[in-house]
Amino acid sequence: MKLQDYIRTIPDFPKKGILFRDITTLLSEQKAFRKAIDDLAKLLKNKKIDYIVSAEARGFIFGGALAYKLNCGFVPVRKPGKLPYKTYCHSYALEYGKDSLEIHKDAFSKGAKILVLDDLLATGGTALALAKLVEKLGGSVEAIAFLIELKEIGGRKKMKEYSVYSLIKF
């Protein structure tokens, strides 16, 4: 089973010239979704992970399932104003603007070993923001992993200081 066969490509979404990689088709297929989680777990089996840190919304889907599989904690990172307790915020540049993410100040203890996980690596902005939040809390980024990597965009180059993994490359 090739996971990329379960990814639907939608041209010109959300704007002209973009090839959107739609994971909903993979999620809806039980065997494909299970294989994606199992393959991510195999890819990371030699990493000692205390927590998985993922950003809303699609990162939550893979982060929660993989945390269960790896027997570790899960830390949700959200847009500003969505978390109920004291937070740290990190703002970062997007291709067409700026965005911010927040994490609870007590999400994990200093020195915790963290896997940053997201569904897709494009420019790398979201993953780097997650890594910076982890480091601000005193965590150690053991790896950054993705279901999909869009190689031509080159986001991996921005993460040279980290171990980066991806299952599917387009």
C-alpha positions as a LaTeX table, in Angstrom:
\begin{tabular}{lrrr}
\hline
Residue & $x$ (\AA) & $y$ (\AA) & $z$ (\AA) \\
\hline
Met1 & 0.00 & 0.00 & 0.00 \\
Lys2 & 1.43 & 3.37 & $-1.06$ \\
Leu3 & 0.19 & 6.16 & 1.19 \\
Gln4 & 0.56 & 8.81 & $-1.52$ \\
Asp5 & $-2.16$ & 7.00 & $-3.45$ \\
Tyr6 & $-4.57$ & 8.07 & $-0.68$ \\
Ile7 & $-3.71$ & 11.77 & $-0.93$ \\
Arg8 & $-6.02$ & 13.72 & $-3.21$ \\
Thr9 & $-4.46$ & 16.60 & $-5.15$ \\
Ile10 & $-6.67$ & 19.61 & $-5.74$ \\
Pro11 & $-5.35$ & 22.19 & $-8.23$ \\
Asp12 & $-5.76$ & 25.92 & $-7.63$ \\
Phe13 & $-6.78$ & 25.63 & $-3.96$ \\
Pro14 & $-6.82$ & 27.80 & $-1.91$ \\
Lys15 & $-5.56$ & 30.04 & $-4.73$ \\
Lys16 & $-4.50$ & 29.73 & $-8.35$ \\
Gly17 & $-1.22$ & 27.92 & $-8.89$ \\
Ile18 & $-1.34$ & 25.90 & $-5.64$ \\
Leu19 & $-1.59$ & 22.10 & $-5.70$ \\
Phe20 & $-3.35$ & 21.33 & $-2.42$ \\
Arg21 & $-2.55$ & 17.94 & $-0.89$ \\
Asp22 & $-5.82$ & 16.81 & 0.73 \\
Ile23 & $-5.32$ & 14.28 & 3.54 \\
Thr24 & $-9.03$ & 13.76 & 4.23 \\
Thr25 & $-9.00$ & 10.93 & 1.71 \\
Leu26 & $-6.24$ & 9.17 & 3.67 \\
Leu27 & $-8.00$ & 9.76 & 6.99 \\
Ser28 & $-11.24$ & 8.25 & 5.75 \\
Glu29 & $-9.56$ & 4.99 & 4.74 \\
Gln30 & $-9.04$ & 2.92 & 7.90 \\
Lys31 & $-6.10$ & 0.88 & 6.56 \\
Ala32 & $-4.32$ & 3.90 & 5.11 \\
Phe33 & $-4.70$ & 5.97 & 8.29 \\
Arg34 & $-3.49$ & 3.05 & 10.43 \\
Lys35 & $-0.52$ & 2.52 & 8.09 \\
Ala36 & 0.38 & 6.22 & 8.29 \\
Ile37 & 0.46 & 6.11 & 12.10 \\
Asp38 & 2.30 & 2.77 & 12.15 \\
Asp39 & 4.86 & 4.01 & 9.61 \\
Leu40 & 5.46 & 7.23 & 11.57 \\
Ala41 & 5.96 & 5.13 & 14.72 \\
Lys42 & 8.50 & 2.90 & 12.91 \\
Leu43 & 10.32 & 5.94 & 11.55 \\
Leu44 & 10.70 & 7.32 & 15.07 \\
Lys45 & 11.12 & 4.08 & 17.03 \\
Asn46 & 14.69 & 4.87 & 18.11 \\
Lys47 & 13.82 & 8.31 & 19.46 \\
Lys48 & 13.07 & 8.67 & 23.15 \\
Ile49 & 9.97 & 10.87 & 23.20 \\
Asp50 & 8.19 & 12.18 & 26.29 \\
Tyr51 & 5.65 & 14.35 & 24.44 \\
Ile52 & 4.41 & 15.07 & 20.95 \\
Val53 & 3.74 & 18.74 & 20.24 \\
Ser54 & 1.37 & 19.51 & 17.34 \\
Ala55 & $-0.48$ & 22.54 & 16.05 \\
Glu56 & $-4.16$ & 22.71 & 15.27 \\
Ala57 & $-5.96$ & 21.40 & 13.37 \\
Arg58 & $-4.58$ & 18.61 & 11.20 \\
Gly59 & $-1.52$ & 18.18 & 13.39 \\
Phe60 & $-3.85$ & 17.19 & 16.23 \\
Ile61 & $-5.18$ & 14.23 & 14.23 \\
Phe62 & $-1.75$ & 12.68 & 13.76 \\
Gly63 & $-0.28$ & 13.92 & 17.04 \\
Gly64 & $-2.91$ & 12.32 & 19.25 \\
Ala65 & $-2.89$ & 9.00 & 17.40 \\
Leu66 & 0.91 & 8.81 & 17.34 \\
Ala67 & 1.20 & 9.77 & 21.03 \\
Tyr68 & $-1.07$ & 6.80 & 21.82 \\
Lys69 & 1.07 & 4.51 & 19.65 \\
Leu70 & 4.37 & 5.75 & 21.16 \\
Asn71 & 2.98 & 5.76 & 24.71 \\
Cys72 & 3.83 & 9.40 & 25.35 \\
Gly73 & 1.98 & 12.60 & 26.16 \\
Phe74 & 0.37 & 14.96 & 23.67 \\
Val75 & 0.60 & 18.77 & 23.86 \\
Pro76 & $-1.78$ & 20.83 & 21.72 \\
Val77 & $-0.56$ & 24.16 & 20.37 \\
Arg78 & $-3.24$ & 26.58 & 19.25 \\
Lys79 & $-3.94$ & 29.98 & 17.75 \\
Pro80 & $-3.88$ & 32.89 & 20.23 \\
Gly81 & $-6.75$ & 33.03 & 22.72 \\
Lys82 & $-7.77$ & 29.35 & 22.34 \\
Leu83 & $-5.91$ & 27.84 & 25.31 \\
Pro84 & $-7.47$ & 28.42 & 28.75 \\
Tyr85 & $-4.34$ & 28.81 & 30.91 \\
Lys86 & $-1.18$ & 30.97 & 30.89 \\
Thr87 & 0.64 & 30.69 & 27.57 \\
Tyr88 & 3.78 & 31.56 & 25.66 \\
Cys89 & 3.27 & 32.92 & 22.16 \\
His90 & 5.50 & 32.74 & 19.11 \\
Ser91 & 4.82 & 34.79 & 15.98 \\
Tyr92 & 6.25 & 33.84 & 12.62 \\
Ala93 & 6.17 & 34.94 & 8.98 \\
Leu94 & 3.97 & 33.26 & 6.41 \\
Glu95 & 4.28 & 33.42 & 2.65 \\
Tyr96 & 1.56 & 36.08 & 2.64 \\
Gly97 & 1.51 & 37.53 & 6.16 \\
Lys98 & 2.09 & 36.64 & 9.79 \\
Asp99 & 0.71 & 34.07 & 12.23 \\
Ser100 & 1.09 & 33.16 & 15.89 \\
Leu101 & 0.86 & 30.03 & 18.01 \\
Glu102 & 0.51 & 29.53 & 21.75 \\
Ile103 & 1.45 & 26.77 & 24.19 \\
His104 & 0.59 & 26.40 & 27.88 \\
Lys105 & 3.48 & 27.54 & 30.08 \\
Asp106 & 3.22 & 24.30 & 32.07 \\
Ala107 & 2.83 & 21.94 & 29.10 \\
Phe108 & 5.84 & 19.83 & 30.14 \\
Ser109 & 8.84 & 19.90 & 32.47 \\
Lys110 & 12.20 & 21.39 & 31.56 \\
Gly111 & 14.37 & 18.83 & 29.78 \\
Ala112 & 11.43 & 16.87 & 28.32 \\
Lys113 & 12.19 & 15.15 & 25.03 \\
Ile114 & 9.80 & 16.42 & 22.36 \\
Leu115 & 8.70 & 15.30 & 18.92 \\
Val116 & 7.28 & 18.17 & 16.88 \\
Leu117 & 4.72 & 16.70 & 14.49 \\
Asp118 & 2.61 & 18.18 & 11.70 \\
Asp119 & 0.78 & 16.85 & 8.69 \\
Leu120 & 2.69 & 18.81 & 6.04 \\
Leu121 & 6.07 & 20.46 & 5.52 \\
Ala122 & 5.94 & 23.31 & 3.03 \\
Thr123 & 7.82 & 26.49 & 4.05 \\
Gly124 & 8.61 & 25.15 & 7.54 \\
Gly125 & 7.21 & 28.18 & 9.37 \\
Thr126 & 4.74 & 26.31 & 11.56 \\
Ala127 & 7.20 & 23.57 & 12.53 \\
Leu128 & 9.89 & 26.11 & 13.39 \\
Ala129 & 7.40 & 28.07 & 15.51 \\
Leu130 & 6.54 & 24.84 & 17.36 \\
Ala131 & 10.24 & 24.09 & 17.91 \\
Lys132 & 10.85 & 27.60 & 19.26 \\
Leu133 & 7.94 & 27.24 & 21.69 \\
Val134 & 9.30 & 23.89 & 22.86 \\
Glu135 & 12.73 & 25.43 & 23.43 \\
Lys136 & 11.23 & 28.43 & 25.24 \\
Leu137 & 9.72 & 25.97 & 27.75 \\
Gly138 & 13.09 & 24.22 & 28.15 \\
Gly139 & 12.23 & 21.14 & 26.12 \\
Ser140 & 14.59 & 19.31 & 23.82 \\
Val141 & 13.41 & 18.90 & 20.22 \\
Glu142 & 14.42 & 15.31 & 19.49 \\
Ala143 & 12.90 & 15.33 & 16.00 \\
Ile144 & 10.45 & 17.07 & 13.70 \\
Ala145 & 8.22 & 14.78 & 11.64 \\
Phe146 & 5.62 & 15.16 & 8.91 \\
Leu147 & 3.22 & 12.96 & 7.03 \\
Ile148 & 3.91 & 14.88 & 3.78 \\
Glu149 & 6.86 & 16.95 & 2.59 \\
Leu150 & 6.60 & 19.28 & $-0.40$ \\
Lys151 & 10.25 & 19.07 & $-1.48$ \\
Glu152 & 10.17 & 21.83 & $-4.09$ \\
Ile153 & 9.23 & 24.46 & $-1.49$ \\
Gly154 & 12.35 & 23.69 & 0.53 \\
Gly155 & 11.13 & 24.03 & 4.11 \\
Arg156 & 13.56 & 21.34 & 5.28 \\
Lys157 & 16.48 & 23.72 & 4.62 \\
Lys158 & 15.24 & 26.00 & 7.40 \\
Met159 & 15.48 & 23.15 & 9.93 \\
Lys160 & 19.13 & 22.14 & 9.55 \\
Glu161 & 19.68 & 22.05 & 13.31 \\
Tyr162 & 16.97 & 19.39 & 13.78 \\
Ser163 & 16.43 & 15.78 & 12.75 \\
Val164 & 13.62 & 15.96 & 10.18 \\
Tyr165 & 11.53 & 13.03 & 8.97 \\
Ser166 & 8.71 & 12.71 & 6.45 \\
Leu167 & 6.75 & 9.73 & 5.16 \\
Ile168 & 5.49 & 10.98 & 1.80 \\
Lys169 & 7.40 & 13.31 & $-0.53$ \\
Phe170 & 5.87 & 15.24 & $-3.40$ \\
\hline
\end{tabular}
